[in-house]
Amino acid sequence: MTGKHRAKSATVLLVDDEPDILELLELALTKMGLGVDKALNVREALTKLAARRYDLCLTDMRMPDGDGMQIVQHIMQNSLDVPVAVITAHGNMENAIIALKAGAFDYLAKPVSLDQLRALVKSALKLPQTGPSGDKALLGHSPAMQKVRDLIKRVARSQAPVHISGESGSGKELAARLIVQSGARHDQPFIAVNCGAIPTNLMESEFFGYKKGAFTGADKDRDGFFQAAHGGTLFFDEVADLPLDMQVKLLRVIQEKCVRKIGGAGEEAVDVRIISATHHDLAECVRQGKFRQDLYYRLNVIPIQMPALREMREDIPEIAQRILERLRGAENVRFSEKALHALQNYGFPGNVRELENVIERSLALCMEGVIEEHDLLLVPVEHSQPDNAALSSKYPLPQYLDRIEKQALLEALEQTGFNRTAAAKLLGLTFRTMRYRMERLGIKDPNGADDAD
């Protein structure tokens, strides 16, 4: 059933002890074609929730016989299929964050903006009626991966900010996309932003947009990431790389839900869900003074830790097989038992992304439709192989050194999205040296790009 058809018969439960606010909210929702039921206190609200099913519950936080958190907790503990949003006092984000952590779908701040109310209601009524499909895309049955899948199911139906941590290549962006696929914003824009790839002097204009004439070269109005993602989701990858002054501006947008373009006179409301990620320990960045504590608390409402591939070794054969099926096309290629054993005992510092690279490379090298252990060209790393296996793979020396160099270059290129300038800086090389070594080892950008500046 589509959101459009649901909205005609949908019913909202409003809970507030102030009749004037109830009347205002009821009027706004009735104009949207919704049915409205009202409760003046917690006890009455719980009675009504037990008697019938609602499509949304909107509750104030402070009431004579309790608070809105009791209603949120009742809905979660009894697994009632109803999204619940809370109304908090202006500036009291702490209560909003507590409610989101407890399972609230979203929040509104007083005085209630009718535009924000309408956006919240539309999002709640568009929630998919089936469970998340994202669990099918995250492979593996290890406890660590099962925990991630369970968290994705829980947070998908919420609007709460999510922070995804994990090593490079562990699938943080995939997790973000799976959260969105099963949520109310599944058919709205998903804008992924690599915070470490934007020059500092361009950051504000890229995030918030600008008006014509705001600075030299601004020949027309331009929207930023927030405007482009309006109604959808903003994914801030490598959020720890944001400079402190930009962190302040981002914090304000999250709190006020509005942005001002560079050179603009007024602010415009934006409705976005924020999901962030980084391979850094964000809490440690806070302790070191590199990341604002208040922004950390706004972003880290629901934390998800992506496991490293070496923490789920029992899943490696299954994941490798699925990757092989995707890459081989119509070719009939399989792994030998020794190759699968080697993969399972390798450390994979680059995680699933590195596993994909290894399999893609081995497809090109294998003979007679079988990927053997030597086709994998695995570079020995600590905790990946016994010492005698590592020693025997060091001969002949020139090929061994080439394999190590190529692996290091590929890992740096993967981390930087195949930006050769950034990868050279990461490796401590000049761009000219980087280009020479890529050519010598036959490394090419899969997208055909050339950042030869």
N, C-alpha and C positions, 0 to 999 in steps of 0.2 A: 504494500500500500504506500503510495507516495505521500510526501509531506503535505502537498497541496490538498489531497483528498482527506487526510487525517485532520487537517486544521479545521474543516467545516464542522466536525463533530467532536473535536477535542474539548476536554474539560480541564480547567485549572483550579487547584485548591489554593486560595489565598489565606494566609495566616498572619494576622496583625491585630493588636489590641486598640489601634487607633481607627475609629470609624471613617474619618476623613480620608486617610490613606487608602483604606479598603475601597472606598467609593471611587477614588481617583484611578486606582489600578483596575477595578472592575470595569469602569467606563472605557479605559484604553483597550482592555482585552476583548470586551464585547464588540468594540468597533472592528476588531480583527476577525470577528465571526466565531469567537470561542465561547464555550459555556464556562460559567464561573460559579464556584462554590466557596463559601467563606467560613472562617473559624476565628474566634476572638481570643483564643488561648491554646496552650499546648494540649490540654485534656480534650478539648473539642476537636482539635485537628487529628489527634490519634484515633478518636472514635470514628471520624469520617473516613480516615485512611483504611480502617478495618472494614468499613461497610461497602466501599466501592473502589474501583480502580480509576486513578486520575492519570492524565497524560503529562502533567507537570504540577509540582508543588512549589509555591513561592512563599517563603516564610521570613518574618522579621526575626531578629536575634533576641530582642528583649521583650518579655511578656510577663504578666503578673504572676503566673504559676510556673514559670520556668524560662527556658530559652530555646531558640531555634535549633541548637545543636542536638537537643533531645529528639526532635523530629527527624533530623538527618540520621542520627544513630539508629532510630527505630526503623527507618526505611532500609538502611544498610543491613542491620542485624536480621531483619525479617525477609530480606531479599525481595522487597517489593519492586516491581518493574515500573518505577516512576522516577524520572529525574527530579532532583530537588535543588532549588537555588535559594540563597539566603540574601537578606537585605541587611547591610551593616551601616553603622554610623559613618559619616564622611571622615575619611582619613584613618579609619580603624582597619587597616589592612591585616593586622594580626588576627582579628576574628575571622576575616575572609579566608586567610591561609589555613587556619585551624579547621574551618568548615570544608575547604577543598581537600585537605589531607584526610578528613573523615569520610569523604565520598560525595560531597556536594558537586553538582554539575557545574555551577557557576555562581557568581555573586553580583549584586548591584549595590552601589553606594548611595546613601541619602545626600541631598534630595534626589529622588529617582529620576533619571533621564528617560523620557518616554521612548526616544530613539533606541537607547541601549536596552530598554525593556523589550521592545519589539524584536530587536536582533536576538536577544537571549531566547525569547519564546520560539521564534522561527527555528533557531538551531536545535532547541530541545525537541520540537515536533518532527524534525528531520532525522532523528536518531534511527539507525537501521533496526528493524524488528528482529533480525537474526543475530546470532552471536558473531564475534569477530572471525574473519576468515584468515587473518594474518598468521595464526599459529601454524598453518600449512606451509608457509614460506620460510619459517625458521626451523631448520632441520636439526635433528638430534633428540635423544631421549635422556641425556645426562641431567642430573638434578639442577645444575647451573642453568641450562637452557630451558628446562621446564619452569624454573622460577621466573625467567624473563617472559616466557609466554603467558604465564598467569598474571604478571603485572600488566602486560599489554592489554589483556582482556579487561582488567579492572579500570585502567585509566582511559581506555578508548572512549567510553561513554561520558567522560568528564570534560570540562574545559580547563582543568587545572594545568598550570605550567609543569612540564616534565623536563628533568635534566638527565641525559644519558651519558654515562661515563664508560670508558673502556679504552683499550690500546688501539692504535691505528690499525685499520683493516678488520676490526672485530664486528662491523655491521651496525654502527650507530645510526647512520642515515636510513638503513633498511628498517630498523626498529621504529624510527620516527614515522616513516611512510606507512608502516603497518598500523600504528596507532591511529593515524589519520583515516586510513581506509575503513576502519570499523567505527568511526565516530560521525558526529552530525555534520562535519565539514568535509566529508569524503568527496563531495562533488564541487568543492570550492578550490581556489588556488592554493597550491603548496609551493612556497618560495624558499629555496635552500640558499643560504648565504654563508660563504666561507669567510669568517671574520678576520682570519689571518692573511687573506689575499687582497684586502682592500687598502690602498694607500691611506695613511692617516689624514692627509689633507682633503681627501675625497669622501671620507667616511660619512660625515653629516649629510651631505647632499645625496649620497647613495641611499642612506637609510630613510631620510625624511623628505627628499625632493627639494625643488627650488622653483622660484618664480622668475619669469623673464626679466632680465636686467639685474638680477641679484648679484652677479659678479661677471667679470670679463669672460665671454664665451657662452653665457646663459642667454641664448637667443630665443628661447621659448620656455613655457612652463613644463616642468617634468615631475612626474610622480616618483617617489622613492619606494623602497621595499615594503614599507608599511601600507602605503596606498595600494600597491600591486597585490598585496595579500589580503586586502579588506574582505572580510567574510570567511577567510580561510585560515591558513596556518603559516607561520614564519618559523623556519628551522635555522637556528644560529649554530653553525658548526664551528668548532674551535673558538668558543665564546671567551675562553681565558685570554685570547690574544687581543681583546678589545682594550684600547687605552683608557686610563682612568677617567678622563674628561668625557669620553663617549659613554662610559658606564653610567655616569650621572644622568646624561640625557636619556639613555635607554630606561633607566629606573623611573624617571618622571613619566615617560610615555606609558609604561606598564601600569603605573598608579592612576594616571589621569585618563587613560584610554583615548588620547587625542595627540595630534602632532601639529607642529607648525613648520611649514616649508621655509627654507632659507629665503629671506626677502619678503616673506608673507606677513600680512598684518594680523590675520586671525588664525585660529586653530580649527582643525577639522577632526571629527570623531573617527576613530578607526576601531574596527572589530576584528581582532586577530587572536588566535591561540598561539602561544609561544612554546616551542620545544627547543632546548639547547643541548649542546654536546661538546665534549672536549676529551682529549686523551690525557690531559693534565689532571692532577688531584686538585679540584677547585677549592676544597676546604684548606689545603695547604697554601694555595695562592692567597687566600684570605689572611691566613696567619702571617704570610710574608709581606702583606700590605700591597700585593699586586692586583687584588680583586676586592671590590667593595663588599663588605659584609651584608649590607642591606639589600644589594642586588642579588647576592648569593641566595638569601632567604626567599626572594621573590621568584627566582628561577628554579630553585631546588625543592619545590613543593612536593613533587613525587620523584624520587630518585630511582633510576634503573641502571644497574651495573651489567654491562655486556661481558660475558666470560671470554677469556683468551682461549684460543683453539687448543693449546696444550693442557688446559684445565678440563677438557672434554674429549680426551683421546679416544674414548670408546665410540664416539660419534664420527671420527674422521673417515672411516671406510664408507659410511653411508653418505656423508657430505661429499666426499670425493667422487663417489659413483654418480650422484645427482649432477654435479658439475660436469663430469665427463659426458653424461647423457645430453646435457644442454649444449656442450661445445662441439661434439663430434658430428652433429647433423645426421646425415644418412650413412656415415661410415660405421662399419662394424668393428669397433675397437674396445678392448677390455684391459683391465689391470691384471698383471700376474700376481700371484700370492705374495711373492717377495716384494713387489712394488708397493702393495697395500700395507705390508708389514713395515716397510721403510717409511711410508707416509705417517703411519700411526706412531712411530718412534722418533719422529723429527720434531724439533722444538717450535717451528713456525713463528719466528719473531714478527712476521708481517700478517699473521692470523689468516682468516679466510681469504682475504685479498691475495696473499702470497700463495695460498693453496691453488687458487684459480690460475695464477701466473704459471705455477709449476706444471699444472695439468695441460694448459694451453701450449706450453713449450714442449712438453713430452709428446703431445699429439703430433707435432711436426717432426720429432726425432724417431719415433717408434717404427718398428718394421713388422710386417706381416700381421698387423692388427692387434698386437700385444704390447702394452706399455711395460717395459722391464725396469728394474731398479735403476740401472745405469742411465735410462732415458730421463729420469727425474732431475738429474744434475743437482742434487741437494747439497747445499754448502753446509758442512758440519758446524753446528753451533752448540754452545754449552747446553747440557741436559738433553741433547737430541740423540746422540749415538754413543756406544761404548768407545773407549779410547782406541782399541785396535782397529775398529771400523773407520774411525776418523783418520788414523794414521795411514791406512792402506789407500785411502782416497786422495792422498796428497801427491801421488805420482801418476803421470809425469808432472813435474812441478809447473811448467808454463801453463798447461791447461788448468791445473788446480788454481793458480793465481788468477787466471782469467775468469774462472767461475766465481771466485770470491768477489772480484772487482765488479763483474756484471750484476751479481746479486745486490751489492751495495748501491750501485747506480739505479737499478730497478726499484729498490725500496725507497730511495730518495725521490725518484720520479713519481712513484705512486702516491707518496705523502703529499706531494705538491701539485697533484693533478697534471703531471707531465709538463710542468713549467720548468724548462731547463735552467733558466736564470735562478729561480728559487732553489732548485735542486742543487745547483753548483754551490750556492751560498751555504746550504745545509751541509754539504760535504767538504767545505773549505777549499773548493777549486775555483779557478777562473772560468768564465763562460767558455772561453776558447778551448781550454783543456777539457771541459765537460763535453763539448761538441765533438772534439777529436776522439775521446774515449768511446762515446756512443757510436760513432761511425766505425771505429776499429772493431767493436764488439757486436756490431749489427743490431743495435737497439734503435727502434723507430717508434715515433709517437703513433699510437693506434688511431688517433683522430686526424692524423696528417697535418697537425699544426706545426708552425715554425716560429718560435719566439726568439728570433735571432737578433734581438736588440741588445 
